[in-house]
Amino acid sequence: MGKGEYLGEFEQIVLLAVLRLGKNAYGVTILEEIEKRTERSVMIGAVYATLDRLEKKRYISSKVGDPTPERGGRAKRFFKVTAQGSAALERSRKILENMWAGLDPIVEEP
């Protein structure tokens, strides 16, 4: 597997948020889901930069919805995880499970 094929921690978090949100996955809801589940503050710019990177890797796809009056006539961009994205998440999960194997409970460093 090449260097660019590994998922970073935040990429995994964003992909998982998109999966959880389903058809309601757009920038702000993704940000809110991440902040709720990780209990950490996240910059919206970091979310969009990661979404763009994941789309370039073809791990997610996006489509523009209809314009809405509450957004001043602007449309939302909705995201969904592709089959490649699901496979990348599963690879990351297996790698982490292999690394954690045998370390439960976590042993203190000497």
N, C-alpha and C positions, 0 to 999 in steps of 0.2 A: 504494500500500500504506500503510495507516494505521500510526501509531506503535506500537500494541500488537501489530502483526503481525510485527515484527522479533524475531529471537531474539538474546538476549544470549549471550555466550561460555559462561557456565555452563549456560544452558538447552540450548545445542547439545551440550555435554559430557554432560549428563544424558540427553538424547534418544539420543545415540550409545551410551551405556552400556546403556540399555534395549534398543536394537536388538541390540547384541552379546550380551546375556544371554538374549534370547529368553524362553522360558517360565520361566526362573529369575530374572527381574528383580523383586526386591523390595528394600526399603530398604537392608539391610546389603550385599547383593551388589552393588547399584548403587554404594554408597560404596566398596567394595573395588575394583571395576573402575575407578572414577575415580582412586582413589589409586594403583593399579598403573600405569595408562597415563599419567597426568599427572605422576607422581612428586611430588605435592603433598598435603599433609594437608587433609582436608575435614571439616567439622563435619556430623554426621548431621542436625542441624536445618536446615542449608542445603539438604541433599539433599531432605528432606521438604517444605520450603517451596517449592522449585523444582518438585517433583513436583505439589504442589497447584496451583501457578500454571499449569503445563502442562496439567493436567487441566481447569482452568477455561477455558483457551483451546481445549480439545478436541484437543490435540496428542497426548495419551495417554489411555488409559482404564485403569481398575483393577477388580480383582475380589478378593474375599476368599477365600482358600483354606480348607482344613479346619484345625481346631485341631490342634496337634502337641504331644505330651507333652514334648519337649525345650524348648518355649517355655512350659511351665506351662499348657498347654491353650489358649493364645492362637493365633489364626490369623494368617497372613502376608497382606499385601496385595500382590498381584502387578500389575505394570504392563506395558502394551504400547503401542507407538507406533501411532497411528491413521493413516489415509490423509492427513488434514490435517497431522499431525505430520511425515510423510515429505515432503510437499510443502513445508512450511516449512523443513525441513532442506535440501532441494534448492535452494530460493530462496537461503538463506544461503550455501550452497556456491558458487552461481553468482555472487553478489555479491562474495564474497571472491576467487574466481578472477579476476573482472573487475578488482578493485582491485589484485591482484598481477600482472596481465598486464604484461609488459615490465619488471618490476623484478628479474628473476633475472639475475645475482646481485644481491643487495640492495646498493644504492649507499649509501655513507657520506654523511651530511649534510655540506655544506660548512662 
